[in-house]
Amino acid sequence: MSGRRVAWSVAAFLSTMASGAFAADDPLKICLDEDRPPLSVHHRGQPEAGFDVLLAKAMAERLGRPLAIQWFESRLDEDSSPQLEANALLSDGRCSLVGGYALTQDSLVAPGMKTARLPDFAGATRDDRRRRVPLGVLAPSRPYVYSPMTVVLGPKARGRKVGHIGDLAGLRLAIESGSLGDAILMNFDKGRLIDNITHLVPGRDDLLDALQRGDHDATLIDLARFDAHRAAHPDTAITASGYYYPIGANRGYVGLASDGALIEAVNKALGQLAAEGKIAEFGKQAGLTYLPPREPAILGDVWTQIIQR
C-alpha cells in the first residue's frame, strides 16, 4: 500500500472515530407537547413533568446520550393536524423523535402535501411561524402505552353503570366538535344518540368544567385527559365510569424513516424498560392510569371501524 493510501486510510479511521464520539455527545432531541398532562407538561416558571418526560430521560440514559426536550404547543382546533405538526418538527431538525404519538395507520401515511407549517415551539422566531417546511416520511417506534377512550360521568349520572355506548341513552351528552369521541357518539347505532348530544367548540368551551357544573351528564374522552382533570381537581364531582371504548390507540415515538438506526435503538431500549417494569412505574409516578400496549400495535382504519359498530 502506498504511503498516500496509508495516510488516507488513517485519516478516514480517525475521522470515523471522531464522528462516533460526536454522535455519543450529541443530545437526543425529543419533541413533547408542553400542555398534555399527565403525559408532558412544561409551563413557565415550573419544572417539566409528566410520563413522557420521565420516559424521555430514561431513554436518553439507555442510549448514552444527553437529553434535549424541544417543547411545542399543539393547536386545539378542528383544523389542526398532529401528523403534520410532528412531521414538520422532525423534518426541520427540531428533534429526532416526537413522543406520545398516537400510532394509527392514518397518522403514519405519507403526507398528502409537500410542505407544512411548524407548530409554535420554544425558541420560535417570527420567521419560524411564517415559513413552511418540506415534509419527510414518518416511521413509528414500538408502542409503550395504550390510550383508550373512556366514558366520564357528571354529578347527576354518578353511579350509572356503563358497559356499552348504548347505556348512555337518555343522558345529556356533551362532546367536542371534530373529536374522535364526536365521531363515535354521532355514528353509534345509526345515530341513535344524536338528539341527546351537545357539541362544544375545542379551545373555547371547557368540556370537563361543563360536566362538573352539571350542564351535561356524560362525555367520551381520552383516559389520560380525565387523569389530568382528576389530579388538578381532587374534589371533582365527575367520576370515571370504568368503561373503555373497545377501539383505542397505542402511543409511541415517531421519527423520520430516514433515521432507521435511531428507531431500532429506541425499540431495543423500550423493550428493556418495559421488561423491567420501568414504563409502568413512570406512569404511576406521573398520575397516569397506565395500560400496556395492545394488539394491533398500529390501529387500522379507525373511521370505518367506528361506523361499522
C-alpha positions in Angstrom: 0.0 0.0 0.0 1.4 3.4 -1.0 2.2 6.0 1.7 -0.5 8.2 0.3 -3.1 5.4 0.6 -1.9 4.6 4.2 -2.2 8.2 5.1 -5.7 8.4 3.6 -6.8 5.2 5.5 -5.5 6.6 8.8 -7.3 9.9 8.2 -10.5 8.1 7.4 -10.2 5.9 10.5 -9.6 8.9 12.8 -12.4 10.8 11.1 -14.8 7.9 11.8 -13.7 7.7 15.5 -14.3 11.5 15.8 -17.7 11.2 14.2 -18.7 8.4 16.6 -17.5 10.4 19.6 -19.5 13.4 18.5 -22.6 11.2 18.0 -22.3 9.9 21.6 -22.2 13.5 22.9 -25.0 14.7 20.5 -28.2 15.3 22.5 -31.1 13.1 22.0 -33.7 15.6 20.9 -37.3 14.7 21.7 -40.3 16.9 20.9 -43.0 16.9 23.6 -46.3 18.8 23.8 -46.0 21.4 26.5 -49.6 21.1 27.7 -50.7 17.5 27.7 -50.8 16.4 31.4 -50.2 13.8 32.7 -48.1 12.9 29.7 -46.0 16.0 29.3 -46.2 19.5 30.9 -43.9 22.5 30.7 -45.1 25.8 32.0 -43.0 28.9 32.5 -41.5 29.0 36.0 -42.4 25.4 36.7 -40.4 22.2 36.4 -41.1 20.0 33.5 -43.1 16.9 34.4 -45.1 14.0 33.1 -45.0 10.4 32.0 -43.3 11.2 28.6 -40.7 13.4 30.4 -39.7 10.5 32.7 -39.6 8.1 29.8 -37.5 10.5 27.7 -34.9 10.8 30.5 -34.7 7.0 30.8 -34.5 6.7 27.0 -31.6 9.1 26.7 -29.8 7.3 29.6 -30.2 4.0 27.9 -28.8 5.4 24.6 -25.9 7.0 26.4 -26.8 10.5 25.2 -27.8 13.7 26.9 -31.4 14.7 26.6 -32.7 17.9 25.0 -36.5 18.3 25.0 -38.0 20.6 22.4 -41.3 21.8 23.8 -44.1 22.7 21.3 -47.7 23.8 21.5 -50.2 21.8 19.7 -53.3 23.7 18.4 -56.6 22.5 19.8 -59.0 23.1 16.9 -60.7 21.3 14.1 -58.1 22.4 11.5 -55.1 21.1 13.5 -53.2 18.1 12.3 -50.9 16.3 14.8 -49.4 14.3 11.9 -48.3 17.4 10.0 -47.1 19.2 13.2 -44.9 16.2 14.1 -43.6 15.8 10.6 -42.7 19.5 10.3 -40.8 19.4 13.7 -38.9 16.3 12.6 -38.2 17.4 9.1 -37.0 20.8 10.3 -34.5 19.1 12.6 -36.1 20.4 15.8 -36.0 16.9 17.2 -35.3 13.3 16.2 -38.3 11.9 18.0 -41.8 13.1 18.8 -43.2 11.5 22.0 -46.7 10.5 22.9 -47.7 10.0 19.2 -50.9 8.1 18.5 -50.0 5.1 16.4 -52.6 4.7 13.7 -52.3 3.9 10.0 -53.9 7.3 9.2 -51.3 9.1 11.2 -48.4 7.3 9.6 -49.3 7.6 5.9 -47.2 9.7 3.6 -48.4 13.3 3.8 -50.7 14.5 1.1 -48.9 17.8 0.8 -45.2 18.6 0.3 -44.8 21.2 3.0 -46.4 22.3 6.3 -46.2 25.0 8.9 -44.4 24.4 12.2 -46.5 24.4 15.4 -45.4 27.1 17.9 -42.3 25.8 19.7 -40.0 27.1 22.4 -37.5 29.4 20.8 -39.5 30.0 17.6 -39.0 33.3 15.8 -41.4 35.3 13.7 -39.9 33.8 10.6 -40.4 30.3 12.0 -44.1 31.0 12.4 -44.4 32.0 8.8 -42.4 29.5 6.8 -43.3 26.1 5.5 -41.1 23.0 6.0 -40.6 20.3 3.3 -42.0 17.1 4.8 -40.5 13.6 5.1 -41.9 10.2 5.8 -42.7 9.2 9.3 -41.6 5.9 11.0 -43.0 4.6 14.3 -41.3 3.0 17.3 -42.8 0.1 19.1 -45.7 1.3 21.3 -45.2 2.0 25.0 -48.6 2.8 26.4 -52.3 2.1 25.4 -54.5 5.2 25.3 -58.2 4.3 25.3 -61.4 6.5 25.3 -63.4 6.3 28.4 -66.9 7.5 29.5 -66.8 10.1 32.2 -70.0 10.9 34.2 -71.3 14.2 35.6 -72.7 14.6 39.1 -76.3 13.7 38.2 -75.2 10.5 36.5 -72.9 9.3 39.3 -73.1 5.5 39.7 -74.6 4.9 36.3 -73.5 1.5 35.0 -71.9 1.8 31.6 -70.9 -1.4 29.8 -71.6 -0.2 26.3 -72.1 3.1 24.5 -75.8 2.2 24.3 -76.1 2.6 28.0 -75.7 6.4 27.5 -79.2 6.6 26.0 -81.3 9.1 27.9 -78.3 11.0 29.3 -77.4 14.6 28.3 -74.2 14.0 26.3 -71.5 16.6 25.6 -68.7 16.2 23.1 -66.1 18.4 21.4 -66.7 19.0 17.7 -64.5 17.2 15.3 -63.0 14.9 18.0 -62.8 11.1 17.9 -65.5 11.0 20.6 -67.7 13.1 18.4 -67.5 10.5 15.6 -68.1 7.6 18.0 -71.2 9.1 19.6 -72.7 10.6 16.4 -72.4 7.3 14.5 -73.4 4.9 17.2 -76.3 2.6 16.1 -77.1 4.7 13.0 -77.3 8.0 15.0 -79.5 6.8 17.9 -77.8 9.2 20.3 -77.8 12.3 18.1 -80.7 14.1 19.7 -79.0 13.9 23.2 -75.6 15.3 22.1 -74.5 18.9 22.6 -71.4 19.9 20.6 -68.8 22.2 22.3 -66.0 24.1 20.5 -62.5 22.9 21.3 -60.4 25.7 22.8 -63.4 27.9 23.6 -65.6 25.7 25.8 -64.2 23.6 28.6 -65.8 20.2 28.3 -65.0 18.8 31.7 -65.8 22.1 33.5 -69.3 22.0 31.9 -69.7 18.4 33.1 -68.6 19.4 36.5 -71.2 22.2 36.7 -73.9 19.6 35.9 -74.7 21.2 32.5 -74.3 17.7 31.0 -74.4 14.1 32.2 -71.6 12.3 30.3 -68.9 12.5 27.7 -66.4 10.3 26.0 -62.7 11.4 26.2 -59.2 10.2 26.3 -58.4 8.5 29.6 -55.2 10.5 30.2 -57.2 13.7 29.9 -59.5 12.6 32.8 -56.4 11.6 34.8 -55.2 15.2 34.3 -58.5 16.7 35.4 -58.7 14.5 38.5 -55.1 15.5 39.5 -55.9 19.2 39.1 -59.3 18.9 40.9 -59.0 16.3 43.6 -62.5 17.2 44.8 -64.2 16.9 41.4 -67.7 15.7 41.2 -67.3 14.0 37.9 -66.4 10.3 38.0 -64.9 7.6 35.9 -67.4 5.0 34.6 -64.8 2.3 34.3 -65.9 1.7 30.7 -63.2 1.8 27.9 -64.3 2.1 24.3 -63.0 -1.1 22.6 -61.3 0.8 19.8 -58.2 2.5 21.2 -54.7 3.6 20.0 -51.3 2.8 21.4 -48.8 5.7 21.8 -45.1 5.6 21.0 -42.4 7.6 19.4 -42.3 8.7 15.8 -39.2 9.7 13.8 -38.3 10.0 10.2 -38.0 6.9 8.1 -34.5 8.1 7.0 -33.4 7.7 10.7 -33.9 3.9 10.9 -30.9 3.2 13.1 -32.3 5.5 15.8 -35.7 3.9 15.7 -34.1 0.5 16.0 -32.1 1.6 19.1 -35.2 3.2 20.6 -37.1 -0.1 20.1 -34.4 -2.0 21.9 -34.4 0.4 24.8 -38.2 0.4 25.1 -38.2 -3.4 25.2 -35.7 -3.4 28.1 -37.6 -0.7 30.1 -40.9 -2.5 29.6 -39.4 -5.8 30.7 -38.0 -4.2 33.9 -41.4 -2.6 34.7 -39.9 0.9 34.4 -42.5 2.2 32.0 -45.4 1.2 34.2 -43.6 2.8 37.1 -43.2 6.1 35.2 -47.0 6.0 34.6 -47.7 5.6 38.3 -45.3 8.4 39.2 -47.0 10.8 36.8 -50.5 10.0 37.9 -51.3 8.3 34.6 -53.7 5.3 34.5 -51.1 3.1 32.8 -52.3 0.4 30.4 -49.7 -1.6 28.5 -49.8 -1.6 24.7 -52.3 -3.8 22.9 -52.6 -5.5 19.6 -52.7 -4.3 16.9 -49.6 -2.2 17.5 -50.8 0.2 14.9 -54.5 0.8 14.8 -56.1 0.4 11.4 -58.9 2.3 9.7 -60.5 4.0 12.8 -63.4 5.7 11.0 -64.5 2.5 9.2 -64.4 0.6 12.5 -66.5 3.2 14.2 -69.1 3.5 11.5 -69.4 -0.3 11.3 -70.1 -0.5 15.1 
